[in-house]
């Protein structure tokens, strides 16, 4: 059994992949001596000759998994997870924007029994960001703020790929996402299974060799370039915690109804006082009638707000019910999958 599996999904990284493999190999041998490890590069259908560069490397710890075509980061991670043989699994960016020094720091809480998954968090209060364009950094920061609300602020960075896992967790997670949303899917499903998720403060450093490539054509319009990611963050926030996105419109509609009602009550009271000499019942009736006639617009606003409030409340309860049903179904499927794997292992041992 190998101790540590390092998984690096990569697409068209011929210019840096040899350096990445060499840096990881040197770090593990120098800073983590005595720990057996493997480096798994998942070539996600590269067309720039990266496969040929990797084939030229004579490195026993290197294993290359290749997709016939580009399938996405999520597919790359799932392939890497399936190929990993280590007791602990670490996933890393192909350009090592998070330096290899994060590897032992992420593994420490897992080996101490304090966590099942550890995230490298550049947005942790003690984290750091270097050489990342300001606008992109801020968009990513606030995007993770939105997602953090979905897990009640327990985590600061939910979108980073640099993580460490206990092998048992990787085997239990049944993942389906092929894109970048797999990072959020992992957290969502790990929470359902009761896994302990922790994070360490990390340093995100865009190195010169990858900075221009990463910024690309989206440099002039970073908001447009990241629009899909922003929408995805909002959707996952709703999935993780449905009430968080509905709380604001429900509160605003409730406030409108309250203020409109108070306005009508005030008008009724003023009218009643002016007519009190005509008799209390007459004053109350005519005061209410006058308030309603003069407050037609207020009544329309209150009625419309009440209508939409009921719709939002219906969405709120329905989304919570759907979330509950999904979690119960996923847990049931996970338990079934665990039993099937146990039976398969038992059969293999007998054979």
N, C-alpha and C positions, 0 to 999 in steps of 0.2 A: 504494500500500500504506500503510495506517495503521500508525503506530508502536505504539500501546498501546490495547488494548481493555479497558475496565473493565466487568465483568459484575456486575450486582446482581439476584439473584433476590428477588422480593418478593411477599408475600401479605397482602392487607388492610392496607396501610400508607399509606392515603390521608392520614393525619394528618402523616406525616413525609416522604413520598417527594419532594415538591417541594423541601423543604429539603436532602435528601440529594443530589439532582441538582445543585442550586445550589452546594452546598459542594464537591462533586467538580469541577464545572466551574471554580469560582473557584480551587481549589487547583492544578489542572493548569495553568491559564493564568498563575498567579502564581509557582508554585514549580518548574514544569517547562516554561518557555517554549521555544518552538521544537520541542516534541515534539507531533506530530499524535496525536490520540486520539479515541476514541468512547466513549460511555456507553450500555451496553446494559441496559435494565431488562426483566427477564423477569417479566411479570405472570402469576403462577401461578393464574389463575382467580379473581381478587379479586372480592368482592361488595360492597365498601364505597365504590365510586365512584373507586377509584384510577386506573382507566383514563381517566376524564374529567379528573382532575387533570393527568395526564401529557399528554393531548391538548391542553390549554390552553397548554403550554409551547412557545415558539417558540425552539428551540435546535437548530441544525444538527447538533451532535455527538450528539444524543440519538436513540437508536433503541429502539423498544418492541416486544418480542415478547410475544404473549399466548396463554395456554392457555385453552381454552373452559371448563375446570374445573380445580379444584385437583389437581395430580398429585404434588406433593412437591418437596422441595429438590433431590433428585438429577435429576429431570426438568427442573427449572428450570436447573440448571447445564448439563445436556446441550444444552438449547435454546440457552443462551447461547454455549456452545462452538461450536455449529454456525453461529451467526450472526456470530461474531467474525471480524474481518478484520485484526486487528493482528499485528505481528511478535511482540509479547509480550501475554500475556493475564493479567489480574489479576481475581480474584474477591473481592467484598467483601460484608459484611453490609449489609442495607438501612438499619439505624439507625446505621451507622458506629461501632459499639462499638470497633472498631479504627480510629483516626483515619486520614485520608488521608496523613498523614506517613509511614505504613508503606510506601506505594507505591514511592517511589524506593529505600528501604532494601531492599525485597524484590527489586527489579529489578537492583540493583547486582551481586550474585553471578552472576546469569544473564548480564548483559552482559559481565562479566569472564571468562566461560567456565568458572566454577567450579561451576555448578549448572544443572540443567534445570528443577527445581521448587524453590521456596523457600516455606517455611511461616512464618506469623507465630505465634510461640510465647509465650503468656502464662505457661506453666509452665516456661519456660527459667529457669535459675538467675538470670539477669539480667532476667527478665520481671517484669511487675507486674499486679496485679488490683485494680480499684477498684469500689466500689459494688455488688459482687455479693454476694447473701446468703451467709453463712458456710457453711451446710450444703451448698448447691448448689455452691459453689466447691470445697469439699472432696470432694464426690462426683465432680465433674468431674476434679479433680486426680488422685484415686486411680484413676479410670477410665482416664485417660491413662497412669498408671503401669502398669496392667495391659497396656494396648496397647503401651507402650514395650518391655515384655519380649518382645513378639512380633517386634520389629525389633532385638532385642539392645541396647536402650538408646540407639540412635543418635539418636532423636528424643524430644522431651519432650512435644509436643502433636501428636496425630494427628487430632483431631476438628474442628479449627477450619476454617472455610470460607475465611478470608482467606489467599490464596496468590497466587503469581505463577508463570507457566508460560512456557516457550519454546513458540512456536506449533507447532513440529514434534512436540512431546510431546503436545499436545492432539489433534493430528490422528491420532497413532498409537494413542492409548488408545481402545479400544472398550469403552465403559461401558454398563452395563445397569441399575444400581441407581437407583430413583426416590426413595429416602428419604435420610435423613442418613448412612446407611452408605456413600454414594458417596465420602465423604472417605477412608474406609478402603480402599474398592475402588481408588481412584486410587493410593494408596501401594502397595498390594499389586501391582497390575499394572505400575506404573512400575518397581518393584523387579525384576519379572520381565524387563522389557525393558532392564534395565541403566542406567536413568536415574539421574543424580546428584540426590539430594534433600538440601537443606540447610534450616536454619531460622535465623531471627533472633529475638532477644529482643523481645517485643512488650508493649504495654500494653492490656489489656482493661478498658474503662471503660463500665459500663452507665450510659447517660445517663438523666436524670430522665424524659425524655419516653417512654422505652421500658421503664423498670424495672417499673412496675406491670403493664404489658401482658405482659411476659415472665414475671413471677412467677405471675400469675393464680391459678387455683384450686389449683395445686400447692404454694402457699406453705406451707400447714400440714403437708403430707405430701410433702416433696421426694423422700424415698426412694421412695415409691409412684409419684410422678409420673415419676421417672426410671428405674423398674424395667425398662422395655423397653430403654432405652439401656444399662443395666448388663448385661443379658443379651446384648445385641448386642456389647458390648465383649468379654465372655468368649468368645463364639463366634468373633469375629475374631482374638482372641489365639490361639485353638486353630488357626484356619486359617493364620495367619501363621507360627506356630511350634508345631506339634503337641506336641512334647516338653515345652514349658514347663508346660502344665497337668497333664500326666501324671507329671511328675517327683516331685511331693510324694507322691501315693498310692503310687507305686512305691517310693520311699525308705522310707515308713512301713511298708509291707508287708514289705519286705526287712529292716527293723530288727526287726519282730515275729518273723520267721522266725529271724533270727540270735539274738535273746535267748532264744527258746524252745529252740533247738538247744543253746545254751550251758547253759541250765538242765538239760536232760536229760543232757548230758555231765557236768555237775558231780555230779548225782545218781548217775550210773553210776560215776563215780570214787569217790565216798564209799562206795557199796555194795561196790565191788570191794575197797577197802582193808579193810573190816570182815570180808570173807570170804576174805582172802588166805591164811589158815592152812589153808583147805580145798583149796588148789591153785589155781594161776594160771588154768587154763582154766575150772574150776568157778566161781571167783570172777568171772571176766569174764562168763560166761554168766548166772549168777544175778544179778550186779550189773546187767546190761543188762535182764534180765527184770523185776527189781524197779523199776528206773527207769521202764520203759515202763508197768508196771501202775499205779504211783503217779502217773504223769504223763499219764493219759488226757486230761484237760482240755487240758494243754499240747500234746499231739499233735493234738487236734481243732483248736486255734487255729492251730497250724503248718500243718496240712493245708488249712484254710480260707483262710489267708493265701496259701499257695502257689497255690491255685486262682485266687483273685482276682488275684494277681500275674501269672499266665500270661495272664489275660484282658486286664489293662492293657497287658502287653507286646505282645499281639496287636494291640490298638488302636493302640499306639505305632507299630509297623511298618506297619500298614495305613494309618494316617493319613499317614505320611511317603511311602508309595508313592502314595497318592491325590494328595497335594500335588505330587509329582514329575510324575505323569501330567497333572494340570491345568496345571501350568506349561509343560510341553512342548507341550500342545495349544494353549494360549493364544499362545505364541511362534510356533507354526506358523501359526495363524490371523492373527496380527499381520503376519507376513511376507507371507502371501497378500494381506492387505488392502493393504499397502504397494505390492505389485506391481500390484494392480488400480487403485489410485489413480494410480500412475505411468503406466499404460496409458491411463487416462481423460484425464490431463493431456496426454499426447502426442497423443491423438486430437483434443482440443480445439484444440491448437496447429495441427495439420494442417488442421483445418476453418476 
